[in-house]
Amino acid sequence: MNLDISGRSASEIADSLRARVERGELHPGDTLPPVRSLADELGVNRNTVVAAYRQLTQAGVIVTRGRGGTRVADLSSPVAQEGFAAGSVLRDVGTGNPDPELIPDLSGALAAMAGRPVLYGEPVIDPGLERWALEWMRDGLAAAADMHLTVTSGAADAVERLLAQALTRDDAVALEDPCFLTSIHTVRIGGYRPVAVPVDDEGMTVEGLRAALEQGVRAVVHTPRAQNPTGASLSARRAGELRDVLREHPYVLVIEDDHFSLLSRQPFHSLVAAGHRRWALVRSVSKFLGPDMCLAVTASDPETAERLAMRLTPGTTWVSHLLQRLTHALVTDAATMAAIERAGAHYAARNAAFVERLANEGVPADAGDGLNLWIPLPVPARAVSEQLMRRGWLARAGDDFVLGGGEPSRRLRLTVHDLDDADAERLAVDVAAAVRAAGWTARHARSGMIER
């Protein structure tokens, strides 16, 4: 392959490749020469080409896919996101959204929260929210004695800033597999290298985390409860086993995203042991006070808190105190907290009822915890989702959440808690019918009876 690449140093080779991409002579997805081939062609050491490719990888110009080779990056390729599918005429059961009917009414708290203006240089955390959050974050956290609080504009903002203050581009990050869509997006945009850690019914697997640490990950992002998409929560036994693995790696940053917190039906078990040096527990209010309440509280070790605060200073140095006061007014109101408790029970009950409906139709599944269901299928999920579209439903195939690639996912993620009984029954019947139809299509495709 002659791509007219030139240069003797890593910078010259990288500049030559970048220029060809910018001029449109190399296109997204185009394969670049293997390191050995390009080094032989240019008459340079292989390490020089490795350094050139590393520069371009860190700049987001190319991507390296192991045995899949090195290719020009496709920056226009979107990462799947949560939320409603714009413009769809189908009934969307893949949104991942909370039920708007269960989000507390803000009007009363809005009228009561006003206070004096907050000026530059004042404490960045509202005193009332800080007092409440200290108790909220301390519960179940072995490292709470040394914790410092930071307020960010939601959990995704916290995780992005936590990774940015600790890592550089191409650093390895351990992510759950299957993984929360926002975590995939955050790692991709940051230029970090995701290392997949399998998740089972009890959370991250011990062998998976051990293997990731052996690969040199510098951060671990995990969900202690209601893991999205699987609904798994860490058991006490699994959390203890994972803490044992992490004891040999006290400086690896452990980020716990406890996104479901007050709504969860499961106890909180932390990966962070007392004495772990770099850690952060993030709790957002978005699931129980609404996605537009862009606020999360982060508890972390003192050094991480200081660095996180520094990451906030180039832009907005604090989350609006109006938003902080509103959050505090809501979470200290007995009626609001009772409504949040009812919402958590509602999500669990509706998910359990739908799983029972599926079982009656011959599709066994477990309810787990959280807003969604993670349905195992006997056939590829894409085929089932296509069949569901013909029946008026927009569902989410598990492929969107998988890091490791390989075989097509045989999981379907459904958000069903806001369906009434009639619609829930109809969806369960349609899922079973879609599975049968997808299986029939696959069998006949293998036998050559239909064209693929």
C-alpha positions as CSV (number, residue, x, y, z in Angstrom):
1,M,0.0,0.0,0.0
2,N,1.5,3.3,-1.1
3,L,-0.1,6.2,0.8
4,D,2.6,8.7,0.0
5,I,3.5,9.1,3.7
6,S,6.8,10.8,4.4
7,G,9.0,11.8,7.3
8,R,12.0,10.7,9.3
9,S,10.9,11.6,12.8
10,A,7.7,10.8,14.6
11,S,6.4,14.4,14.4
12,E,7.2,14.5,10.6
13,I,5.4,11.2,10.0
14,A,2.4,12.3,12.1
15,D,2.2,15.7,10.3
16,S,2.3,13.9,6.9
17,L,-0.6,11.6,7.8
18,R,-2.6,14.4,9.4
19,A,-2.2,16.6,6.3
20,R,-3.5,13.8,4.1
21,V,-6.5,13.4,6.3
22,E,-7.2,17.1,6.4
23,R,-7.0,17.3,2.6
24,G,-9.5,14.5,2.2
25,E,-6.9,12.1,0.7
26,L,-7.5,9.7,3.6
27,H,-11.1,9.1,4.7
28,P,-12.7,7.8,7.9
29,G,-12.3,4.1,8.1
30,D,-9.3,3.9,5.8
31,T,-6.7,1.4,7.0
32,L,-3.2,2.6,7.7
33,P,-0.1,0.5,7.1
34,P,1.1,-1.8,10.0
35,V,3.9,-0.4,12.0
36,R,6.5,-2.7,10.6
37,S,5.5,-2.1,7.0
38,L,5.6,1.7,7.3
39,A,8.9,1.6,9.2
40,D,10.4,-0.5,6.4
41,E,9.0,1.8,3.7
42,L,10.3,4.9,5.4
43,G,13.6,3.4,6.6
44,V,13.1,4.3,10.2
45,N,12.9,2.4,13.5
46,R,9.6,0.8,14.3
47,N,9.4,2.8,17.6
48,T,9.4,6.0,15.5
49,V,6.2,4.9,13.7
50,V,4.7,3.7,17.0
51,A,5.3,7.2,18.4
52,A,3.8,8.9,15.4
53,Y,0.7,6.7,15.6
54,R,0.5,7.5,19.3
55,Q,0.5,11.2,18.6
56,L,-2.3,10.8,16.1
57,T,-4.3,8.6,18.4
58,Q,-4.0,11.1,21.2
59,A,-5.2,13.8,18.8
60,G,-8.2,11.7,17.8
61,V,-7.1,11.5,14.2
62,I,-6.7,7.7,14.1
63,V,-7.9,4.8,16.1
64,T,-6.1,1.5,16.9
65,R,-8.2,-1.7,17.1
66,G,-5.6,-4.4,17.8
67,R,-6.0,-7.1,15.2
68,G,-8.5,-4.9,13.4
69,G,-5.6,-2.6,12.5
70,T,-5.1,1.1,12.6
71,R,-7.7,3.3,10.8
72,V,-8.6,6.9,10.2
73,A,-11.0,7.9,12.9
74,D,-14.6,8.6,12.0
75,L,-15.4,11.6,14.3
76,S,-18.9,11.9,12.8
77,S,-19.9,8.4,14.0
78,P,-22.2,9.1,17.0
79,V,-22.2,7.2,20.3
80,A,-25.7,6.1,21.2
81,Q,-27.2,8.3,23.9
82,E,-30.1,8.0,26.3
83,G,-33.4,9.7,25.7
84,F,-36.3,9.7,23.3
85,A,-35.7,9.1,19.7
86,A,-36.6,12.3,17.9
87,G,-39.2,12.1,15.1
88,S,-40.1,8.5,15.7
89,V,-43.8,7.5,15.2
90,L,-43.1,4.3,17.2
91,R,-43.8,3.8,20.9
92,D,-40.4,4.3,22.4
93,V,-39.5,1.7,25.1
94,G,-35.8,2.3,25.0
95,T,-35.6,5.8,26.5
96,G,-34.0,5.1,29.9
97,N,-36.0,8.0,31.3
98,P,-37.7,8.3,34.7
99,D,-41.5,8.7,34.7
100,P,-42.3,12.4,34.5
101,E,-45.4,11.8,36.6
102,L,-43.1,10.6,39.4
103,I,-40.8,13.6,39.4
104,P,-41.6,15.9,42.4
105,D,-43.4,19.2,41.8
106,L,-40.8,22.0,42.1
107,S,-43.2,24.9,42.3
108,G,-43.5,25.1,46.1
109,A,-39.8,24.8,46.7
110,L,-39.0,27.3,44.0
111,A,-41.1,30.0,45.8
112,A,-39.5,29.3,49.2
113,M,-35.8,29.0,48.3
114,A,-34.9,32.5,47.3
115,G,-32.2,34.2,49.4
116,R,-29.5,36.8,49.1
117,P,-27.4,36.9,45.9
118,V,-24.2,34.9,45.9
119,L,-21.1,36.7,44.8
120,Y,-17.6,35.8,43.5
121,G,-15.3,34.4,46.0
122,E,-17.9,32.9,48.3
123,P,-18.0,29.2,49.3
124,V,-19.0,27.2,46.3
125,I,-21.2,24.7,48.2
126,D,-24.5,26.0,49.7
127,P,-24.1,25.4,53.5
128,G,-27.5,23.8,53.9
129,L,-26.9,21.4,51.0
130,E,-23.4,20.6,52.4
131,R,-24.8,19.7,55.8
132,W,-27.4,17.3,54.3
133,A,-24.9,15.9,51.7
134,L,-22.3,15.0,54.4
135,E,-24.7,12.6,55.9
136,W,-26.0,11.3,52.6
137,M,-22.6,10.5,51.2
138,R,-21.2,9.1,54.4
139,D,-23.6,6.3,54.7
140,G,-22.0,2.9,53.9
141,L,-18.6,4.5,52.9
142,A,-15.6,3.1,54.7
143,A,-13.4,5.9,53.6
144,A,-15.8,8.6,54.8
145,A,-13.5,9.9,57.5
146,D,-11.3,11.6,55.0
147,M,-13.9,12.6,52.4
148,H,-14.3,16.1,50.9
149,L,-17.4,17.2,49.0
150,T,-17.6,18.8,45.5
151,V,-20.7,19.8,43.6
152,T,-20.8,19.4,39.8
153,S,-23.3,19.8,37.1
154,G,-24.5,16.2,37.1
155,A,-22.8,12.8,37.3
156,A,-21.5,12.8,33.8
157,D,-19.8,16.2,34.5
158,A,-18.3,14.8,37.6
159,V,-16.9,11.6,35.9
160,E,-15.5,13.6,33.0
161,R,-13.7,16.0,35.3
162,L,-12.5,13.2,37.6
163,L,-11.0,11.4,34.7
164,A,-9.5,14.6,33.2
165,Q,-7.7,15.5,36.5
166,A,-6.1,12.1,36.7
167,L,-5.4,10.8,33.2
168,T,-3.9,11.8,29.9
169,R,-5.0,10.7,26.4
170,D,-4.6,7.0,25.7
171,D,-4.5,6.1,29.4
172,A,-6.5,2.9,30.2
173,V,-9.9,3.0,32.0
174,A,-11.7,0.0,33.3
175,L,-15.4,0.2,32.3
176,E,-18.2,-2.3,33.0
177,D,-19.2,-4.4,30.0
178,P,-22.0,-3.9,29.1
179,C,-21.6,-0.3,29.9
180,F,-23.6,2.9,30.6
181,L,-23.8,4.9,27.3
182,T,-22.6,8.1,28.9
183,S,-19.5,6.4,30.2
184,I,-18.7,5.1,26.8
185,H,-19.1,8.6,25.3
186,T,-17.0,10.2,28.1
187,V,-14.1,7.8,27.6
188,R,-14.2,8.1,23.8
189,I,-14.3,12.0,23.8
190,G,-11.5,12.1,26.4
191,G,-9.3,9.9,24.2
192,Y,-8.9,7.3,26.9
193,R,-8.5,3.6,26.2
194,P,-11.5,1.5,27.5
195,V,-10.7,-1.9,29.1
196,A,-13.9,-4.0,29.4
197,V,-14.7,-5.7,32.7
198,P,-17.6,-8.2,32.4
199,V,-20.6,-7.7,34.6
200,D,-22.8,-10.5,36.0
201,D,-25.7,-10.5,38.4
202,E,-23.5,-9.3,41.3
203,G,-21.6,-6.5,39.5
204,M,-18.1,-6.4,38.1
205,T,-16.4,-9.8,38.0
206,V,-13.3,-10.3,40.1
207,E,-11.3,-11.9,37.3
208,G,-12.4,-9.1,35.0
209,L,-11.2,-6.4,37.3
210,R,-7.9,-8.3,38.1
211,A,-7.2,-8.6,34.3
212,A,-7.9,-4.9,33.8
213,L,-5.5,-3.9,36.5
214,E,-2.9,-6.2,35.0
215,Q,-3.3,-4.2,31.8
216,G,-2.4,-1.0,33.7
217,V,-5.7,0.8,34.0
218,R,-5.3,4.0,35.9
219,A,-9.0,4.4,36.7
220,V,-12.0,2.2,37.3
221,V,-15.6,3.5,36.7
222,H,-18.3,1.3,38.1
223,T,-21.9,1.4,39.3
224,P,-22.6,-0.1,42.7
225,R,-26.4,-0.3,42.3
226,A,-28.9,-0.5,39.4
227,Q,-26.1,-0.9,36.8
228,N,-27.2,0.5,33.5
229,P,-28.2,-1.5,31.4
230,T,-28.1,-4.8,33.3
231,G,-29.8,-3.7,36.6
232,A,-27.1,-5.6,38.6
233,S,-26.1,-4.4,42.1
234,L,-22.9,-5.3,44.0
235,S,-23.5,-7.9,46.6
236,A,-21.7,-7.6,49.9
237,R,-19.6,-10.7,49.0
238,R,-18.6,-9.4,45.6
239,A,-17.8,-5.9,46.9
240,G,-15.4,-7.5,49.5
241,E,-13.7,-9.6,46.8
242,L,-13.2,-6.6,44.6
243,R,-11.8,-4.5,47.5
244,D,-9.3,-7.3,48.1
245,V,-8.1,-7.0,44.5
246,L,-7.9,-3.2,44.7
247,R,-5.8,-3.3,47.9
248,E,-2.8,-4.0,45.7
249,H,-3.5,-0.9,43.6
250,P,-4.2,2.0,46.1
251,Y,-3.4,4.7,43.6
252,V,-5.8,3.6,40.9
253,L,-8.7,6.1,40.8
254,V,-11.9,4.3,41.7
255,I,-15.1,6.2,40.6
256,E,-18.4,4.9,42.0
257,D,-21.4,6.3,40.1
258,D,-24.4,5.6,42.4
259,H,-26.8,7.2,40.0
260,F,-30.0,5.5,41.3
261,S,-29.2,6.1,45.0
262,L,-32.5,7.1,46.8
263,L,-34.6,5.1,44.3
264,S,-32.7,1.9,44.7
265,R,-34.2,-1.2,46.3
266,Q,-30.7,-2.6,47.0
267,P,-28.2,-1.8,49.8
268,F,-25.1,0.2,48.9
269,H,-21.8,-1.7,48.9
270,S,-18.7,0.2,48.1
271,L,-15.5,-0.8,46.3
272,V,-13.5,1.8,48.3
273,A,-11.8,0.4,51.3
274,A,-10.5,2.6,54.1
275,G,-7.0,3.6,53.2
276,H,-7.5,3.6,49.4
277,R,-5.7,6.7,48.1
278,R,-7.7,7.8,45.1
279,W,-11.4,7.5,45.0
280,A,-14.7,9.3,44.4
281,L,-18.4,8.5,45.1
282,V,-20.8,10.4,42.8
283,R,-24.5,10.7,43.5
284,S,-26.7,12.7,41.1
285,V,-30.2,13.9,41.8
286,S,-31.3,13.4,38.2
287,K,-33.2,10.1,38.5
288,F,-35.4,11.2,41.4
289,L,-35.6,15.0,41.0
290,G,-35.5,15.0,37.2
291,P,-32.8,15.0,34.4
292,D,-33.0,18.8,34.2
293,M,-31.8,19.1,37.8
294,C,-28.2,19.0,36.7
295,L,-26.5,18.6,40.0
296,A,-24.4,15.8,41.6
297,V,-22.5,15.6,44.8
298,T,-19.1,14.0,44.8
299,A,-17.3,12.7,47.9
300,S,-13.7,12.0,47.4
301,D,-10.3,11.8,49.0
302,P,-8.7,15.3,49.7
303,E,-6.2,15.2,46.8
304,T,-8.9,14.2,44.3
305,A,-11.2,16.8,45.7
306,E,-8.6,19.5,45.3
307,R,-7.8,18.5,41.7
308,L,-11.5,18.3,40.9
309,A,-12.0,21.8,42.2
310,M,-9.1,22.9,40.0
311,R,-10.9,21.4,37.0
312,L,-13.9,23.6,37.8
313,T,-11.9,26.9,37.8
314,P,-11.3,27.5,34.1
315,G,-15.1,27.9,33.5
316,T,-18.0,28.2,35.9
317,T,-16.4,27.8,39.3
318,W,-19.6,26.6,41.0
319,V,-23.0,25.1,40.4
320,S,-25.7,27.7,40.7
321,H,-26.6,28.3,44.4
322,L,-30.2,28.6,43.2
323,L,-30.1,25.0,42.0
324,Q,-28.3,23.9,45.2
325,R,-30.9,25.6,47.4
326,L,-33.7,24.1,45.3
327,T,-32.2,20.6,45.7
328,H,-31.7,21.1,49.5
329,A,-35.3,22.3,49.9
330,L,-36.6,19.2,48.1
331,V,-34.5,16.6,49.8
332,T,-35.2,18.0,53.3
333,D,-39.0,18.0,52.6
334,A,-40.8,15.0,54.1
335,A,-43.5,14.9,51.5
336,T,-40.9,15.0,48.7
337,M,-38.8,12.2,50.2
338,A,-42.0,10.1,50.6
339,A,-42.8,10.6,47.0
340,I,-39.3,9.5,46.0
341,E,-39.7,6.4,48.0
342,R,-43.0,5.7,46.3
343,A,-41.4,6.2,42.9
344,G,-38.6,3.7,43.7
345,A,-41.3,1.2,44.7
346,H,-43.3,1.9,41.6
347,Y,-40.3,1.3,39.2
348,A,-39.5,-2.0,41.0
349,A,-43.1,-3.2,40.9
350,R,-43.7,-2.3,37.2
351,N,-40.5,-4.0,36.1
352,A,-41.3,-7.1,38.2
353,A,-44.9,-7.2,36.7
354,F,-43.5,-7.0,33.2
355,V,-41.0,-9.8,33.8
356,E,-43.9,-11.9,34.9
357,R,-45.8,-11.1,31.7
358,L,-42.7,-12.1,29.7
359,A,-42.4,-15.3,31.5
360,N,-46.0,-16.1,30.7
361,E,-45.1,-15.7,27.1
362,G,-42.1,-18.0,27.3
363,V,-39.4,-15.3,27.6
364,P,-37.7,-15.6,31.0
365,A,-35.9,-12.6,32.5
366,D,-34.9,-11.1,35.8
367,A,-36.1,-7.7,37.0
368,G,-32.8,-6.4,38.6
369,D,-32.9,-2.8,39.9
370,G,-33.2,0.5,38.1
371,L,-35.3,2.1,35.4
372,N,-34.7,-0.6,32.8
373,L,-34.9,-4.3,32.1
374,W,-32.1,-6.3,30.5
375,I,-33.9,-9.1,28.6
376,P,-32.0,-12.3,27.5
377,L,-32.9,-13.6,24.1
378,P,-32.3,-16.8,22.2
379,V,-31.6,-14.9,19.0
380,P,-29.6,-11.7,18.1
381,A,-31.3,-8.6,19.6
382,R,-31.0,-6.5,16.5
383,A,-33.3,-9.0,14.7
384,V,-35.8,-8.8,17.5
385,S,-35.7,-5.0,17.6
386,E,-36.4,-4.9,13.9
387,Q,-39.4,-7.2,14.3
388,L,-40.7,-5.0,17.2
389,M,-40.5,-2.0,14.9
390,R,-43.0,-3.7,12.6
391,R,-45.3,-4.1,15.5
392,G,-45.0,-0.4,16.5
393,W,-42.3,-0.5,19.2
394,L,-38.9,1.2,19.3
395,A,-36.7,-1.0,21.5
396,R,-33.0,-0.8,22.3
397,A,-30.7,-3.7,21.2
398,G,-27.9,-4.6,23.7
399,D,-25.2,-4.0,21.0
400,D,-25.2,-0.3,21.9
401,F,-23.9,-1.0,25.4
402,V,-21.2,-3.7,24.6
403,L,-17.6,-2.7,24.7
404,G,-15.9,-6.0,23.8
405,G,-17.4,-6.4,20.3
406,G,-17.5,-10.0,19.0
407,E,-20.8,-11.8,18.6
408,P,-24.0,-9.8,18.2
409,S,-25.7,-9.1,21.5
410,R,-28.6,-11.3,22.6
411,R,-30.0,-8.8,25.1
412,L,-32.7,-6.2,24.8
413,R,-32.9,-3.2,27.1
414,L,-36.5,-2.1,27.7
415,T,-37.9,0.9,29.6
416,V,-41.4,-0.2,30.6
417,H,-42.3,1.4,33.9
418,D,-44.6,4.0,32.4
419,L,-46.7,1.6,30.4
420,D,-50.2,0.9,31.6
421,D,-51.3,-2.7,32.0
422,A,-52.8,-3.0,28.6
423,D,-49.7,-1.7,26.8
424,A,-47.4,-3.8,29.0
425,E,-49.4,-6.9,28.1
426,R,-49.3,-6.0,24.4
427,L,-45.5,-5.4,24.5
428,A,-44.9,-8.7,26.2
429,V,-46.9,-10.5,23.6
430,D,-45.1,-8.7,20.8
431,V,-41.6,-9.4,22.3
432,A,-42.4,-13.1,22.3
433,A,-43.7,-12.9,18.7
434,A,-40.7,-10.9,17.6
435,V,-38.4,-13.6,19.1
436,R,-40.2,-16.3,17.2
437,A,-40.1,-14.3,14.0
438,A,-36.4,-13.5,14.4
439,G,-35.7,-17.2,15.1
440,W,-37.6,-18.3,12.0
441,T,-35.7,-15.8,9.8
442,A,-32.3,-16.9,11.2
443,R,-33.1,-20.6,10.7
444,H,-34.2,-20.1,7.1
445,A,-31.3,-17.7,6.3
446,R,-28.8,-20.5,7.5
447,S,-30.6,-23.0,5.3
448,G,-30.4,-20.7,2.3
449,M,-34.2,-20.5,1.9
450,I,-34.1,-16.6,2.1
451,E,-31.7,-14.0,1.1
452,R,-29.9,-12.0,3.8
